[in-house]
Amino acid sequence: MAASTHTVTNQVPPLVGYDVFTADKALVAAVERHLDPALLDEARQDLSGLGKSTGSAQVQEWGALANENPPKLRTHDRYGNRIDEVEFHPAYHRLLGKGVSAGLTAAWTRPGGHVRRAAGFVVWSQAEAGHGCPLSMTHAAVPALRTDPALAAEWEPLLTSTVYEEELGPADRKAGVLFGMGMTEKQGGSDVRANTTVARPLAEDGTYELTGHKWFCSAPMSDGFLVLAHAPGGLTCFLLPRVLPDGTRNEFRIQRLKDKLGNRSNASAEVEFDGTWVRRVGDEGRGVRTIIEMVAMTRLDCALGAAALMRQAVAQAVHHCTYREAFGGKLVDKPLMRNVLADLALESEAATTLALRLAAAYDDGGEQERAFLRLALPAAKYWVTKRCTPLVAEASECLGGNGYVEESGMPRLLRESPLNSIWEGAGNVQALDVLRAMQREPAAVNAFLQEVGKARGADHRLDGAIKDLLTELADLDGVEGRARRLVERIALVLQGSLLVRFAPPETADAFCASRLGNDWGNAFGTLPHTLNLASVVERARPVT
């Protein structure tokens, strides 16, 4: 029998066995705001079911196992035949299968699909972020393929299926498929026009063979990929099937898997093409224009993924401080800790509110909303993803030394936190994209100003920030050097306008005072002490 020493108390129960969706008041409010009332009952039921799965002990274990057992590359079989396969832990397949069955690739098939899918993505990504990559790219491939009606008719029903089949095989023999994407190369990175992969036309119309490489190809076990290569008519988009219609493997040589900081469960590969068979998507020379809608959709998922990481980090921090006692009372009741938690909660709610507003713009699909997205989407991608890492780091600190230990789950969140800012165009790429929208598309600026103008007169600090922003927008000479500062201001004004209109008064007041009114320090936990911070923290608490 083990020796008994002393009784341990003051330990925090694990945050498990709760509904991740209904516990997120900001997310629930966004869904109710943006969905047609006729769709709400069904959406709430679906999202709550997914939320309960996400918060279950079983799914949390899947997330841990998928990250503890990263994918392995098998270039050859036992007989020396080249197979280029990636082996995943069963937990990864369970997570991916649940994501597909929950409709996270099926936004295009139902009314309000983008808002419902965005909310589901925020919820399910809190179980484990890595498998969200193929879910995101599969969802995002649909608008690119729609530039070719024949390809869309063939592939879209499979991309939007709720059936996951992990084995490779001809697409026409599967009930559902997943897609990946390959754009960047060693010598060019984000400058995709520097790509050197060449596409040579074949006898059959619309078919080519590729010679070249891709430096980053995520989810290499997907059934198909959208890639860029130089055809005779210029940079062109192509569909690359992993398995050819006759059942043979396409030439898709996986050279190695990336050893990444985070996102450990997901495979990112370097691949080589040598006589690889592909089909053209769109016209020759219009590759960037063809694939840009896919890129836009994945950028929205970067914002959603960052919002999910932030929400889970805040939930863990508030939960810990609700139960943990120190210096004679609960941590959550200590004024300084309450300030930190409230500051984190503000950042998280602003991120979620903005991301769901963008998803709603896709559901609307009107000209005004498309113009709004042209500027708001890259601004949101820039700012929301940039805020993720400092927030997760501060939330980890709320757990003290426990937050630095793997078992808490916080180190996994922290390793994941920089990813969404890097993927699909890092910070400077997003900032420059906002500048292009402002300089070339006046309708985008007008749509943005109309959106933030809906909150004018409700808060003097927001009104002042809008006025200052208009002054900056009036002078775009030499703007590139101050692009980040300008895009940050655009995102904050947009977040402030949304919170003023839709969030509880104490939340909007705290956000405007700190982010727009300059009554804020350089670290989280420096909000004005006169604010109603207890209400802000309580709103963020995950009720189990």
Buried (B, 14 or more C-beta within 10 A) or exposed (E): EEEEEEEEEEEBEBBEEBBBBBBBBBBBBBBEBBBEEEBEEEBBEBBBEBBBBBBBEEBBEBBBBBBEBBBEBEBEEEEEEEEBBBEBBEBBBBBBBBBBBBBBBBBBBBEBBBBBBBBBBBBBBBBBBBBBBBBBBBBBBBBBBBBBEEBBEBBBEBBBBBEBBEEBEBBEEBEBBBBBBBBBBEEBBEEBEEBEBBBEBEEEEBBBBBBBBBBBBBBBBBBBBBBBBBBEBEBBBBBBBBBEEEEEBBBBBBBEBBEBEBBBBBBBBBBBBEEBBBBBBBBBBBBBBBBBBBBBBBBBBBBBBBBBBBBBBBBBBBBBBBBBBEEEEEBBBBEEBBBBBBBBBBBBBBBBBBBBBBBBBBBBEEEBBBBBBBBBBBBBBBBBBBBBBBBBBBBBBBBBEBBEEEEBBBBBBBBBBBBBBEBBBBBEBBBBBBBEBBEEBEBBBBBBBEBBEEBEEBBEBBBBBBEEBEEBBEEBEEBEEEBBEBBBBBBBBBBBBBBBBBBBEBBBBBBBBBBBBEBBEEEBBBBBEEBBBBBBBBBBBBEB
